[in-house]
């Protein structure tokens, strides 16, 4: 199942795809998953989480204007570029999402 959530007053969009749907739609997800969130007014950070394997979550992060998502990814053991970064984790989905929201809020606060 794919679900999209908004947090932090619309500054953070987070999408999640479970393992079953990831396997079924992997090609589509890999090529155009972020497209539908591009240009959403007020959005700064987009996070895409797929359960690539049972219990293994791949997270991709994108920013529009000012947040350095490489710093966010680094907090979770990953890396990347200022506007595009990512990481892989075996953390629980619930804890991962909670941690991502907190980390994104901190980065947004640092950019003020």
Beta strands, then each sheet from edge to edge (+ up, - down):
strand 1: 2-7
strand 2: 12-17
strand 3: 45-53
strand 4: 56-63
strand 5: 79-80
strand 6: 84-89
sheet 1: 1+ 2- 3- 4+ 6- 5+
end
